[in-house]
């Protein structure tokens, strides 16, 4: 049987005549778990483990999953953890022009990272996962800048690796400099790719962190370059201020948000579903919904793409990214907003 969209559509048409009241999707998923029109799915093809609680996953996308993407973008991964689906976004590390239709991501277990810890501990070939389509604004422009400086730290190297792989053999089109920092030398991943581009590896436990002053010394013509930076929030905040003062174009990708706020938390009511969740002031509306079994759309989980925007019917929320307080009747980014008292969300 053909696994093409046309072949699958025909198969669904036949099933539709015989499966009432069940949906064709209920049967096609039994034939092949990757066939579903209700949700995007994928299957883990291979797992490579590293000593520092890091794994490299290759995922085969199922029927209907968009396979085209820009180097530097991410995909969403959903997996059942402790009886509930948990979602996180991970940068793709393969180049988009590999033509094999597969996705590659690299995951490092982080403290309180429910999904990353679960994946590192249990991921194996053959496991089916839910997927969200590739998305994100952190990618190379077309045409390419004449000169680029990539700055990354720790797992922030992952979107940079995809960009570097997509630039392989195009050094004549773009002058590329790479500065990457790790705490210890054994923390370096994708060493071969970084070496191919002559990257400067800064081991912070030995040489200190990468500051704007260090970058100015390493890359004297930094003002002629477009900077792509990914890493800890403190590093990115400093680089953005420095770039603004130096009149340098910079693009950043943030993996985490600062959860420090004065919000006290409260009881979140999810629209007419009657589902409620009591949370603290550090748990976002999106996370509270996932914990309560209310799945809402999301993309970047960083308050950038607006996929998660929903209406605030009652109460007040605090935006962790901007510091703004939103009132009833406004539309909020559920992935970066926390409850400042009891609230009701339109879902």
N, C-alpha and C positions, 0 to 999 in steps of 0.2 A: 504493500500500500504506500502511495506517495505521501511524504511528509510535507509537501509544499502547501501553501495556503489554499490553492485551488483543490488539491487532493483532499485536504482536510475538510474544506467547505462541502465537497460532495459527500463525504462520509457523514458529516453532520446532517445533511439533507435527508439521507436515507434513514438515519436514526430518528429524526424528528417525526417521521410518520408512525413510528412504533413505540415511542418511549413516553408518551403522555401518561400520567402527569409529570414524570421525571423529565429533566432537561437533557438534551444531547450531551452537554458538558459532563453530566454525571457518568456517562458511559465512555466517552472518549478519554477521560482521565484514567479510567480503568485499563483501557488499551495501552495508553501511553501517558504517564503522569505529567508530561510536559505539554500536553494538548489541553488548553483551557482558554475559553473566551471570556471568563469572568475575572481572571487574574493572570498576571505575568509570572511565569515560572522558569526555573533553571535547574540544572543538575551539576553537582560538583564532579568534575572529571578527574582531577588529581589534586593531591595535597603534598606540599613540601614543607617540612618543619625545620626551624632553626633553633639554636640553643637558647636564645633570649626571648622565649615566649612569643615568637613571631612565626606566622605560617603564610605560605604563598598558595593561593587557590586558583585553579583554572575552572571556569564555570561555562557549561554549554547552555545558552539561552533556549527556551522553548518556543513554541509556536506563538507568533504575534509580538515577540519582544523586538524592539528596534535594535539592530546590531550596529548601526552607524553611529559614530561619536567623534568628538574632537579630543585630541590628546590633552589631558589635564582634567577632563570631566570625571564624574563619579557615577556609580550606580547604587541603588538602594537594595539592601539585602534583608529579607524577613525570615525569621526562623522561630519555631515554637520553643520557648524557654520557660520552664516551670509552669507549663500548661497554657501559656499565653504567647501570642506572636509578638516578637520584639524586632524592631526595625532600626537599622543604622545605615549610613551612607559611607561608601569606601571608594577612594580614587582608583580608577583603572590604571594599571601599570603597563599594559601592552599598547603598542602603537595601533592606531585605527586602520592602517592599511595592510594588516597581516593577511587578510582575505580568508581566514579560517573560521570566522564567525564566532569565536570564543571570547570570553571576558577573563581577564586576569586581575586579581586584587591581592594585596598583601596586608595582613591584619596582625597588629601587635596587641597583646592583652594589656589593658590598662586598668588601674585601680577603679573599682566600682563600674567597670565596663561590662555589663551583663552579657551582651552579645559577643563582644570580642573575646572575653574569657571563655564563653561557651564554645565558640568556634575553635579557638586554640586548643581546647581540651578534648573536643569530641569530633571535629570535622573529619570526614573520610570520604573516599570516592563512592559515588552512587547516591549520596544524600540529595534530596530535592529541596530547593529553597524557593521562596517567593522573591520576585525581582521588581524593582522600579526602574523605568527606562533611564538611559544615560542622560545626564543633565549637568548644568553648571556653567558659569561664565569665566572660569579660570582656565583659559586655553590660549594658544597662540593665535595671533591675528593673521588675516590674509589681505594684503601681502605681509610677509614676515618683516619685522623690524630689521634694520641694517645691523644693529648690535643688541645683544641680549645679555643680561646678567641674571642667572638663577641663584637664589639664596634659599637654603632650606636647612632644617634642623630636625634630627630624629626621624620619625615616620612622616614628617612633612616632605620628605624626598619623593614619596610615591607619585604624586601628579607630575613632578619634575621628570621622573624617569620616563613616563609615557611621552612627554614632550621631547626629551633627548632621543628616545628611540625613533620618534617620528622625524627627527632632524638628521638622523644618521645618513651620511652621504650628501648632505646639503650644506656642508660647512662653507662652501663658496657663496651660498645665498645669505648666510647670516653669521656674523662674528659672535661666537658663544663663549661665555665665561661662566664657570660653576663654582660656587662656594657652599660647602655642606659641612655642618657641625654635628658631632656626636659626643656623648659623655665619655665613652671609652672606645678605644680602637676596635674592640671586638663587636661593637654595636653597628658597625658599618654593614649595610645591606646594599645589594646591587653594585658591589665594588667594581665589577668588570665594566659596567656601563659608565660609571663615574670616571674610571681610569681612561676609557676611550676618549673622553672629552677633556682630559687633563684637569679634572676637578681638584680644587684645594680642599682637603679634608682637615677640619679643625677639631682636634680632640680637646674638649673644653676642660676636662679634668687635668690636662697637662698645660694647655696654652691659653686657657680662658675662653670666654664666649666670643661669638662673632658680633662685634659692635659696629656702628657706622664708621668709626675711626679705623677699625681693622679693614673694612671693605674699601675705604678710600686708599689705604696702603696697598692692598692686594690688587685692586682694580682702579688704577689712577684715572682712567677715562670713563668712570662710572656715570658722569653727567651726559655722556653721549649714548647711553644704553637705556633700554626699557627693562625695568627690574620686575622679575616674577619671584615672589617670596611666599613660602609656606612653612609654618612651624608654630611654636608656642605663641600665645597671645602677647606676652610681654615683648618678645622679639619683634613681632609684627607691628605693635603699637610704636615702638621706637623707630623702626624703619620707615613707617608711614610719616611720622613727624619729620624725620631727617630728609626724606625725599621731598616733602613739601617745602622745607626750608631751602633745599638745594635745587628746586625746580626740576625734579626728575620724575618721569612717569613711572609709577609703580602699580602693580597688580598683585593682590594678596589673596590667599585661600586660608581660611581659618577652620580648624577641625573641632574646636571647642569654644564655648562661650563662658564668660565670667559670670558665675552664679551668685556673686555677692550682691545683695540688695536688702532693702529695709522691708520688703514684702513679708507679711506674716503667714501667708498661706491661707487656706480655708477649704470650704466644700465646693467642689465644681459640679454643676449639674449640666449634663449634656443634652440640651434641647428637650424634645418631646419623648425621648427614649426612656426617661425615668431613671437613667443610670447616674449615679453620683460617686464621687471619689474625694476623700479628704486627704489633702497634701500639704507639704511644708512650702516655704517660700523659695525653695531652690528647684522644685519639680515643675517643669513646663507643662502647659495645658496639653500639648501633644503627648508628652510622656504619660501624663495622668490618664488620658484617654486610652492609650495602649495598655496601661496597667489594668484599666477597668474593662477592657475588651471592646472599646469603641475605636475602631480604626478610622482615622481621618487622613486625607491626602497630605503628602509632604514631599519635599524635594531635598533641599540642601541641609535642613535642620540647623541653619545658622542665620535665619532671618533675612536672606538675600533674595531668593527666587520667587517668593510670594505664593508658592503652590499651596501652602498650608493656611492661607488667610481664611478666617471665619468671623462671623458677626458676634459681637459681645452684647447679649440681651440684657444682662443685669450685673451689677457689681463693677469693680475696678480691677485692672490688671497692671502689672509693672513689666515694662519691656526691658529685659536684661541687656539688650544690645545698645539701646539708645538712652535708657534711663527714664523714658517717658511714662506717664501714668495715663492709661486709656479709660474712657468713660463709657457708660452704656450707650448703645447706638452706633459705636464705631466698629470698624473691621480691624482685626488684630492678627498678627503672625503667631499662631499657636506654638510654633517651635521655639520661640524665644520669650514668650510671655508667661509670667507666673501670677498666681492668684494673690491679690491684696485684699483678703476677705472672701466672703462667699460670692461666687459668680455663676452665671448661666451662659453657656456657649451654644450658638446656633449650629446644629449638625443635622 
